[in-house]
Amino acid sequence: MQPFLKVDQVTKRFHKVVANDRVSFDVMPGEIHCLLGENGAGKSTIAECIYGFYKPDEGTITVQGNPAGLTSPRDAIARGIGMVHQHFVLVSSMTVLENIVIGTDAARPILDLKAAAARIREIGRRYDVDIDLEARIWQLPVGQQQWVEILKALFQGARLLIMDEPTAVLTPQEARRLFQIFREMTADGLSVILISHKFDDVMQSDRVTVLRRAKVIGTVNTRETTKEALTNMMVGRSVELRVKRDEHPRGAPVLEVRDLRAANDFGTEKLSGIDLTVHRGEIVGIAGVAGNGQGELFEALIGARKTRGGSIRLDGADITGRSPAEIQRMGMGYIPDDRFADGLVGDYDIQSNLILGHHRREPFARRGLLQFRAIRDFARKAIEELEIKAPSETTRTRSLSGGNAQKVIVAREFAQATKVILANQPSRGLDVGVIEYMHERLLEKRRNDFGILLASEELDELLGLADRIVVIFKGRILGEFAAGTADIERIGLLMAGQETAGKAEEIS
């Protein structure tokens, strides 16, 4: 059988950086083909070359045996290639129907929405996807927004669908259904290129092409390999994928949140009466689809967002309404979800970022003067212990990779905090080796009797690390589970707001 797509010796450079180095693989009709690799391995770049967003510097891309000649996404669409990006490209104020037809042939020269709607409904019926075409995008949950993107690609005639991290915003039930529909699509001859870091997703593909440092390490049949073997190919060494959480006695409450209310940046209430307790020596995980109040909760706890009601107590002291600097001095550390926007000052060097918030205190300052030797020694020790890959402590943090930037934040917050660590999506966008390191450090703090509040969109991470898991939906805690006996199905239903999933397990 002739491949639908063939990528042959494709090289793509950005100035002196080689993003793809003679990359070759093919995708057969009716196949789910996974691209796997660490951040910076070249997965997204080669996908954007296939979609016509980038033009390769060398090599060829053929579609059904013919040179593709891709110079733009429009060329890719014309050749039956569609792409659903991780961050959706939708106009929130427009309807589902308008988002699907905008920019397509159906919108020119005379817009026939009725005919377009009939075609879209037929595609939806074929794959059992039911979406209100008159709904505005902002009214839809993120899972349905993703289906708008998929329906648009199919409406445009896609025979190859590139999916970038498709389950990142889905509940377990939604992810399972997505792959069921992928199988229905591939049975119709449609091909899927899957870009994912979740091994549960990867193992549902037919073949996996592994990239490392811009090069293809190899392509394997998924049923003939294992997660451990793929990880070894991806990073060049064995990595412990399973978190080893040991038993540890739970101490007294160290973080107590009662009836906490807060608004988002637009003034709409985002936290609607949060009740939450974290004890010394335990990790409490927060499960939820992105956008359900996790960010606002962490910002309120660290003092970066005003509250509308309720109370926050840190080791018995009321910290409601206090400034971030005061709260940090009282023993709370914070790892934000956006490391570059909220965790670091990009124009500052590593050593300056490592002492942010404590730069006026000993040993880094004395009598109002910075103690540069103490700052330098602290930075060099952190770089060595955390294996931060940088030329020196004076390297600007904006030049660091995501993993190394995260290590700078971890080094600072772990050194400064004495009681509680707030970790919001700490492993997002990190390579498996850095994630392994992050997990080890969190468990070490737990053994040292810190209270840790961990939000993650990765249920496997929460199940492996957390002692208890709470589920957040639209700014409310809907349930609480002991991690060792947590029911993933019930957690998934609560993540989707289905409170009828049953009363969550009571934790004494």
N, C-alpha and C positions, 0 to 999 in steps of 0.2 A: 504494500500500500504506500502511495506517495505521501510524504509529510505535508500537512497543511502549511506549516511554517518551517523554514530552515534558516538558522543563523550560522553563518560560516566565517570564522576568523575575524569577528568584529572587534575593532579597537576604537575607543573613544577617549580623547584627552581633554582636560580642562587646564589650559596653560601647561604647566609642568607635571600636573597630576594625571596619572593614567587610571581612569575609572573602570574601563574594560580593556583587557589585554588579550586579544585574539580569542574571543569567546565564541564557542561553537556548541550548538545543540539543536534538536528539532522537536517539533510538536506534531503528533499524529492526529488525524480526525477522530473525534470522540474520546480524547484523552484529557485527564487532569494532570498537568505537568507542573511540578513545584520547583521554584527557584529558592534555594536555601543558602544562607550565608550570614555572617556577622555584619554589623553596621559598617558601611564603607566597602563592602566586598564587591559591589557593582550591580546588585540585583535591580534596584530602581532605575539605574542608568540604562541598563540593557532593555528594560521594559519600556522606557521612554523612547529609546531608539526604535523599538518595534512599533510603537504607537506614533512615530513620526515627529515627536517633540524635539528629539535630538537627531542630528545627522552624523552617522559614523564617520570617523576619519579614515578607516580602512575596513575591508571586509564587505560581505554582501548579505542581504536579507531577501529571501525569496518566499513568495506566497503561491502555493499550489504549482510549484515548479517555475514560476515566472519572477524575474527581478521585480522587487516591490517598488523601487524608486520613491521611497517615502521622504517627502520634504515637509510634511505637516500632518497633524492629526486628521485633517480632512482627507488626505491621501490614504491614511490607514483605514478610516471608516469606509471609504470607497472600495477598499480591498477586503472588507469584511472583518476588520479588527476593531474591537471596542475595548475601552479601559474604564474601570471603576477605581478611582483613587481612594486612598485611605481617608483623606479629607474631602468630603463631597463637594462637587462643583454645581451647586444649586442656588437659585434665587429664592430666598426664604419668603418674600412677599408675594410670589407668583404661585399659581395653582400647580398641582401635579401635572395636569395635561399640558399647561403652558411650558413647564420645564422640560417635558419630554419632546415636544415638537419644535421648540425654539432652536433655530440654527439648522434644522433639517430641511429636506426637500419638501416636506409636507407644509412648510411655512412659506413656500414660494411657488409661483408668483401670487397665487390667491390662497389665502389661508382657509382650509376646510377642516375646522376643528371636529365636526361631526364624524367625518370619515376617519380622521386620525384617532378619535376616541374609540371607534369601532375596532380598528386594528389593534389598539393597545389592549382593549378588553379581551380580544381573541387570544393575544399572547398571554395575558394574565390567566385566562381559563385553561390554556394548555399546560401551564405550570402551577395552577392552583394558587395564584397570587391575586389577592383581592385588595385593591386600594381605591379609595374615593378620589376620582380624578379631579373633582372640584375642590378638594381640600387644599389649603395653603400649606406650603412646605413647613412653616414654623409650627403648624398644628400637629405634625406627625412626629412620633417617636423616631429615634435614630435608626432603628431597625427597618422601619418602613421607608425612611429616606434613602437607605441603601437600595431598596427595591426599586425606587424611582430611577436611580442611576442604572440599575441593571435593565429595567424595562426600556429605558432610552436607548441603550446599546443594542438591545434586541430589535427595537423598533427601527433602528438604523440599518438592520440587516447583519449584525455581527455574527460571524461563524467562529471567531476566536475571541474569547473574553479574558482580558487581563484583570485579575482581582488582587489588589494590593491590601494585605492585612484585612481580609473581609470579615473576620469574626471579632475584631478588636472592640466593636461597640455592641456586640450581641450577647444576649443571655444564652446559657447552655442549650435551651430548647430551640432558640432561634438559630443558633449555629448548626445544630443537628438538622434542622429543617432545610437550611441553606444547602448543606451538602447532599441531602436527599434530592433537592431540585437540581443541583449540579449533575447528579447522576441521570436524571431524566433528560437534561439538556445534552449530555454526552451520548445518551442513547439515540438522540436525534442527529448525532454527527457533529455537534458543536464541541469545540475544544476550549479548555480553560488553562490559562497560565496562572498559577497560584503563588503569590509571594506571601510568606507567612513565617513567623518565628515560633508559632505554637506547634509543638510536635504532634499534638492530637489532630491538628489540621493537616500537617505534613503527611502523616501516616495514612490519610485517606486519599492520597493522590495515587496515580499509576506509576509515575516515574519521578525521580528527584535529581535535579542538577545542582551540585554543590559548588559554590564559588568561594574563593578565599583570596583576598588581596588582589582583586580584579581578574583573577584567572579561574577557569573551570578546573576543579579538582577531579570531577568525574560525574557521570550520570549512572544511576542505579535504578533497578526495578524496586519499587517500594516494598512489595511483599517479600523480597529477598534480603531485606536489610533490617536494622533495628535503630531505635532512637540513639543508642549509645554509639553505634558505628557512624551514624550521620554526624553526630556531635564531634567525633574524632576527626572526621573529614573536614568539618567546618572550621575547627580551631587548631587542629594539628596536635591535639593532646586529649587525654581522657578528662571529662568533666563530670562531677557528681551532680546528676540531674535531680536526685531525690534529696529533699531537705531532711537532715537528721536532727529532729527536734527532740531533745531529751526531756525527761520529767524534771520539773522544778517547782518547789512550793510557792504558792501565791501568797503575797504579803498583804499589807493594809492598802486601802484605796489611796492612790496618789493623784489621780485626776478625776474630778467629779463634775459632770455637766448636768444641769437640771433645767428643763423647759426652755432650752436655748432657742431664740428666734433672731433671724437676721435677714436682710434683704440683699439682692444682687446689685450690680452696678447701675441697674435701671430703676431701682426702687421697689421691685417686686419681691414679695416675701419668698425667700429661698430655703430658709430653715424654719420649720413649723413645729417647734416644741421638741427639741432633741434631748433625750435623757440617755446618759452614757457614763459608765464608770470603768476606769482602768486601774488595776492594782499593781503594786510593785511585783516585779518578777514575772510579768505576763505580757503577751502580745495580743492585743485585740484587733481583729481584722475588720475592715469595712468593705463589704461587697456591694457593688452597684454599678449600673451602666453610667458612663460618663455624663455629667451634666445634671446629676440629681442632688447636688448640694455639697459634694465632697470638698470642693475647693473653698466654698464659703465657710464650711465648718472649720477647716484647718486655719483659715485666715482669722476667723473669730477667736479661735483658741489661742493663737499666738499674738492677738491684739492688733492685727492689721486690718480688721473689719469691725465696724461698730455693730453692737448688738441692739436688738429692739426689745429684748426681754430675756429673763432667765439668769442663771448664774454659772460661773466657772470657778472651781476651787482647785488649787495646786498644792498638794500636801497640806490640806486644811486651810490654806490662806485664800481669801477671795481675791481673784485676779481680774474679775469682770471690769472691763473698761480701762485696764492698765495698758501702758504702751508696750510695744514689742521689746524695747530695750529692758524695761523693768521685768517683764515676764521671763526673758532670757536670763537675766541676772538671778532670778529666783530658781533657775534650774531646768528650764525647758529648751530643748533643741528642736529645730524645724528643717526638714528636707522637703522643699517645695516640688510640685509636679513639673514646673518649667524651670529647669536649672539655670538657663542663661538669662531669662527675663526676670526671675524672682530670687535666684539663689546666688548670683555672682555679678560683679561689676566687670564687664568684659575688657574695659580699658585698663583695669588694675592688673598688676602681676599676681602670681600665685601667692606669694608671701603676704601681700596686702589683703587678698581675699580670705586667707586663712585666719586673719585676726579681726575681721570685720565684726563689729559689735563689742569687741573686747580690746579695742586699740587704745583705749584711755586707761586701761587697768594694768596692774603689774601681772606678769613680768615684762609686758610689752611697752609699758609707759611708766615713767617715774617723774614726778614733779612737772607734769605737763609735757615732757619730752619723750619722743619715741626712742625705745631701746633697740636699735637696729641689729645688734648682735643677737639678742634674745629672739627677735622676730626671724632672723635668718636661720638660727639653729633650730627653732621650732619648725620652720618650713622644710628644711632639709631632712629633718627626722620624719616628718609626715610624708614627704615624697618617697623616702626610702621604705618606710613601713607599709605604705599603701601602694607602692609600685606605680606611682604616677609617672606616666611617660611624658617627660618634658625636658628640654635642654637644661634648665636651671630654675631656681625659685623666682627668678626675675622674668620668666616667660609670661606674657600676657595671657589671661585665661580665655580670651576670645579665640585664640589659636588652638585650643585644646579640643580633642575629640569629646563626644558626649560622655563616654565612660570615664575619661580622665577628669573632665569637669565635675562629674558627679562625685568622684573620689575626693576632690578638693572640698566640696560641700560636706561630705561625710566626715572627713578629717576635722573640719572646723566645728561642726555641730556635736560630734561625739566627744571632742576635747572640752567643749564649753559646757555642755549639758551635764547636770548632776542628778536629775530625777526622772525626767520624761523626754522621750523622743517622739515627735510627730513626723511620720514618713508618708508623704502623699505620692503614690506611684513611684517609689524609689528605683524600680528596675525598668521603667518605661524607656524603650529605645536603646537599651544596653545590650552588649554582647553577653553570651552565656557565661563566659569566664568572669566578667565583671559582676554579673548577677550572682554567681556562686560566691564571690567575695562579699557582696552586699549581704547576702543571707547569713554568712558566717559572722559578720560584724553585728547584725541585729540580734542573733542568738547569743552572742557574747554579752551584749548589753543586758539582755534578759537574764542571763546567769548572774550578772552583777546587780540584780534587783531594780533595774530601770522599769518603768512602765512605758510601753510602746503602743502607739495607736498607728496602725498601718492600713492605708487605703490602697487597693489594687484592683485593676480590672481583670487580673489573672486569678481565677478561682483556684487553680492548682497551687499558686504561690501562697494564697491565704490558707488553704487546707494543710500545706506543709509547715507554715511558720506559726500560724495563730493558735492560741489556746481557746479563744472564743471568736465567733464571727457574728457580726450584726449586719443586717441588710438595710440599706438606705434607698428610699424611693421618694422623689419629689420632696426632699427635705424632711422626711419622717423616718424613724426607725421602725420597720415593719416586723422584724423578727430577730431572734438571737439563738445561736446554736453553739454547742460544744464542738470544736473543730474535729475531734477524734471520731465523733459519731454523726457529723453533719450530713444531711440529706441534700445532695446536689440538686435534685429535682425540685424540692421545695424552695431551696435558695433561689434557683432560677426563676420560679414562678413569682416569688416575692420581688425579685429584681425587676420583673415586668409589671409590678403593681397589683398582682393577683392575690389579694389578702385572703381570698377563700382557699389558699393553699393549705390552710390549717394553722392552728396556734403553734407558734414556734416553741421549741423546747425551753423549759424553764431552767435557768442556771442559778444554783444557790450560791 
